[in-house]
Amino acid sequence: MYRLVFTQVLRRFDAEAVHRLTVRGLAVLARLPMLKRLLHRAFAPHDPVLRVTAFGVHFPGPFGLAAGFDKDAACAEAIAALGFSHVEVGTITAHAQPGNPHPRLFRLPGERAVINRMGFNNSGARAAARRLRRTRGVPVVVGVNIGKTKVVPESEAVADYVAGARELAPLADYLVVNVSSPNTPGLRNLQAVELLRPLLVAVKEVADATPRRTPLLVKIAPDLADEDIDAVADLAVELGLDGIIATNTTIRHGGETGGLSGRPLKARSLEVLRRLRAKVDDRLTLISVGGVEDVDDVWERLLAGATLVQGYTGWIYGGPLWAARIHRQLARRVRRHGLSSVTEAIGRTA
Ligand SMILES: Cc1cc2nc3c(=O)[nH]c(=O)nc-3n(C[C@H](O)[C@H](O)[C@H](O)COP(=O)(O)O)c2cc1C
């Protein structure tokens, strides 16, 4: 049914316009407590075998929505009501910014992929904080992903991230330092450990100072060389970070300028996960993202050592109840393998 709606209707409209309308619709839903609760009861993961605890936070299931959809923290509760176990909002920058000129989002339906060069369009940390304070109604785990304001020079990046973290860390179930988006000039240079160390140390100080000590993770690009992945992993362990999110979009493709996501990213994302797991074992929580399309992909990531899995592009092609379906099928698979919890699958083939 959704495939028909997608090919006959949605595909004919500009990708960003459809995204904007969807977010608006979900933001309205987020303000309708009865309907939201009804949907949450029907579609959110409730099966106890799916429960996962990561860095001290309880997740009703392992599968969440990756950063970039709910950039302004406008509709996390509605997203959770459709079946995602958690929502990573953002990327949010300290200051509001418009992002790159349009068009900046392109579908590649034949490859089940998307290219985007959005450039962190968002209304800034203070506005997001105001919205996050209002979040009420259904339980939802919210990760907050922060990035650098475009006009801030690289030499002042640490202070800019710290400003975002001060606003948002107290409201986040976990905080993510995003240094891996390809659409902010120079951002990915911050993945070099000489630059990453002072950045993570400074943001961690802010995260550690919140009343609940907010867990801190770093999100990395799939285009890092293997030695650089190892170096970031070593640094994350050394600094006592809670985890790594791998991966962001790739710039290794021949299409429009921007980051590629979806099916073509699957193999590299899995490869990065395997490398990270081999390096850190269970000393860090690994969140795997990139090219996840169905329950087989989620299962494979869990077996390879991910505690949580995220998706975004797969939702565009899989329809509104994509995550609910994946969680339902995952619960069945856990039982079929004779396990009493999905957590028993984590790292089995690592
Ligand atoms: C339109 C779009 C916008 C995105 N924006 C962000 C962002 O703001 N911050 C971020 O960390 N990742 C962003 N991402 C990357 C996703 O979070 C994810 O890492 C990537 O798309 C790979 O997952 P997927 O193949 O399931 O889409 C974005 C992805 C897409 C498709």
PDBQT file of the ligand as one rigid body, heavy atoms in Angstrom, charges set to zero:
ROOT
HETATM    1  C1  LIG A 401      17.969  14.128   4.968  1.00  0.00    +0.000 C 
HETATM    2  C2  LIG A 401      18.982  13.687   5.953  1.00  0.00    +0.000 A 
HETATM    3  C3  LIG A 401      19.416  14.587   6.927  1.00  0.00    +0.000 A 
HETATM    4  C4  LIG A 401      20.357  14.188   7.864  1.00  0.00    +0.000 A 
HETATM    5  N1  LIG A 401      20.754  15.072   8.829  1.00  0.00    +0.000 NA
HETATM    6  C5  LIG A 401      21.616  14.664   9.801  1.00  0.00    +0.000 A 
HETATM    7  C6  LIG A 401      21.968  15.534  10.854  1.00  0.00    +0.000 A 
HETATM    8  O1  LIG A 401      21.508  16.668  10.941  1.00  0.00    +0.000 OA
HETATM    9  N2  LIG A 401      22.840  15.077  11.786  1.00  0.00    +0.000 N 
HETATM   10  C7  LIG A 401      23.377  13.813  11.746  1.00  0.00    +0.000 A 
HETATM   11  O2  LIG A 401      24.152  13.439  12.626  1.00  0.00    +0.000 OA
HETATM   12  N3  LIG A 401      23.020  12.954  10.761  1.00  0.00    +0.000 NA
HETATM   13  C8  LIG A 401      22.175  13.359   9.801  1.00  0.00    +0.000 A 
HETATM   14  N4  LIG A 401      21.822  12.485   8.807  1.00  0.00    +0.000 N 
HETATM   15  C9  LIG A 401      22.456  11.152   8.753  1.00  0.00    +0.000 C 
HETATM   16  C10 LIG A 401      21.610  10.082   9.411  1.00  0.00    +0.000 C 
HETATM   17  O3  LIG A 401      21.426  10.325  10.778  1.00  0.00    +0.000 OA
HETATM   18  C11 LIG A 401      22.292   8.705   9.240  1.00  0.00    +0.000 C 
HETATM   19  O4  LIG A 401      23.513   8.696   9.925  1.00  0.00    +0.000 OA
HETATM   20  C12 LIG A 401      22.533   8.374   7.779  1.00  0.00    +0.000 C 
HETATM   21  O5  LIG A 401      21.489   8.830   6.964  1.00  0.00    +0.000 OA
HETATM   22  C13 LIG A 401      22.700   6.872   7.565  1.00  0.00    +0.000 C 
HETATM   23  O6  LIG A 401      21.534   6.173   7.926  1.00  0.00    +0.000 OA
HETATM   24  P1  LIG A 401      20.417   5.703   6.859  1.00  0.00    +0.000 P 
HETATM   25  O7  LIG A 401      21.149   5.004   5.748  1.00  0.00    +0.000 OA
HETATM   26  O8  LIG A 401      19.511   4.804   7.638  1.00  0.00    +0.000 OA
HETATM   27  O9  LIG A 401      19.739   6.932   6.394  1.00  0.00    +0.000 OA
HETATM   28  C14 LIG A 401      20.885  12.867   7.843  1.00  0.00    +0.000 A 
HETATM   29  C15 LIG A 401      20.430  11.965   6.869  1.00  0.00    +0.000 A 
HETATM   30  C16 LIG A 401      19.489  12.352   5.932  1.00  0.00    +0.000 A 
HETATM   31  C17 LIG A 401      19.024  11.361   4.911  1.00  0.00    +0.000 C 
ENDROOT
TORSDOF 0
